[in-house]
Amino acid sequence: MYKELLTSQHRDTFVISLNRPEKLNAFTKTMQDELIRVFDYTDQNDDIKSVVITGKGRAYCAGADLVDGPNTFNYAEAGNRLSNDDHRDGGGLVALRIFRSKKPVIGAINGDAVGVGATMTLPMDIRIASKSARFGFVFSRRGAVPEACSSWFLPRIVGISKALDWCYTGKVFTSQEALQYGLVSDVISDDNLIERALEIGSSYSSKSSAISVSLARQMMWNMLAATHPEEAHILDSIAMERMGKSPDIKEGIASFLEKRAPNFSMKVSKDLPDLSAAIKSKY
């Protein structure tokens, strides 16, 4: 089904593994297209409640495959073209697709995550790393610039000063430094990384409405760009109105009053309220 990804499902968590271990999972156009396509699949499959992304072998992703040498980033030669003068970086297309995911996304960074290997993780909801993992926003050392929407995501995650420090120096740093500055939320032994990621995924679905989780993801990410809390108030009000008369909110209240586990019936694929007008996103 995929040439450069491996996929598997563990209960209601879907695991995507970048699968070019002999090349340290270096990013290619094929990998780009398959990542976009696999998120189309996870969004539409109601048996999937969360997504884990990791790497096969000893690296997560060592950055872009540089097999084309100096033309690797020459968009006029081999980029993603929307029109004659509108080129898009492939990492950015993947980052935007992850950003639009209707399911929570957990990054299980099992080894080196460098260049696009680091930036593609930024729109994931949570990142955990193995003790052996290393990160690097190495663009300045290649004569390039931060990509994959990282100039938007990275300062929001670690703050502007640390984001600039990592990008100015282009240094490769340890998972402990990533933990210190909030790039990852936990550092796990290499052997237990996927098990921990699956535990996190399960915790997002075991007692929660899939619709509520999906809406919360959209609301939180999009309100990072709000300029006034009233924007969030308007969005919250619309979302609460839509859910306030829904089967899931009735079940949530009933299960609480009856002191039992909830059995939510709404499906993300067909019942998810459309908040796009309230978010006013042009993307």
C-alpha positions, 0 to 999 in steps of 0.5 A, a space after each residue: 500500500 505504501 512504499 516508504 511507510 509502514 502502518 499498523 493498528 493497535 486497538 484504536 491507535 494507528 502507528 505510522 513508521 517512516 520506512 527507509 531505515 537504510 537511508 535513516 528515513 530521509 525525506 523524499 517526495 514519495 514519503 511526502 505524498 504518502 504521509 498526506 495520503 495516510 492522514 486522509 485515511 486516518 481522518 475517515 476511519 472511525 476505528 482510529 482515535 489517535 495516530 502515532 508517528 515514529 521511524 523504522 530503525 535507528 533514526 526518526 528522519 535524518 532530513 531531506 534526501 540529498 541524492 539530487 545534490 545542489 538541486 535538492 531544494 531547487 523548486 524550479 527543478 523539482 518542487 511542489 508547484 501550484 502555479 508557475 510562480 507559486 512553489 511549496 516546500 514538501 515539508 510544509 505540505 506535510 506539516 499543514 496536513 498534520 495540522 488539519 488532522 481530525 485525530 490527535 497526533 503523537 510523535 514518538 521520536 526514536 532517533 535522530 530528527 534533523 531538518 524536516 525530520 524535526 520540523 515535521 514533528 512540530 504540528 503533532 500534539 505531543 512529542 516524546 523522545 527516546 534517550 538516544 534521540 537527537 534534534 537539529 534545525 540545521 538549515 543555516 548549516 546548509 544555506 537554507 531556511 527553516 521550512 515546514 511552517 516551523 517559523 510559525 510552530 517552533 516559537 510557539 512551542 519553545 519561545 522565540 529566543 530558543 527557536 532562534 538560537 537553535 536555528 542560528 547555530 544549526 546545532 544538533 542537540 540531545 533529547 534532554 535539551 529538547 525536554 528542558 525547553 519543551 520541544 518534547 514532553 518526556 524522554 523514554 528508554 528506547 525499548 519503551 518508547 512505542 509502548 508509552 506512545 500507545 498508552 498516551 493514545 489510549 488515554 485520549 480515547 478510553 473515556 472521551 468523545 471522539 468528536 469532543 477531542 477532534 473539536 478541541 484539537 481544532 480550537 486550540 491550534 487555531 486559537 494560537 493565532 488569535 489576537 483577542 480572547 473574544 475570538 476564542 469566546 466566539 469559537 467556543 460559543 459556536 462549538 458549545 451550541 453545536 455540541 449542546 444538543 448532540 447525542 454525545 453530550 447527552 450520553 456524557 451527562 447521563 453516564 456521569 449521573 448514572 456513574 457508568 462509563 460513557 458510550 459515545 455514538 457520534 463519528 468523526 467521519 460524518 458527525 463532526 461539526 464544521 467550525 471553519 467559518 468561525 475559525 475564519 481560516 483561509 487554508 
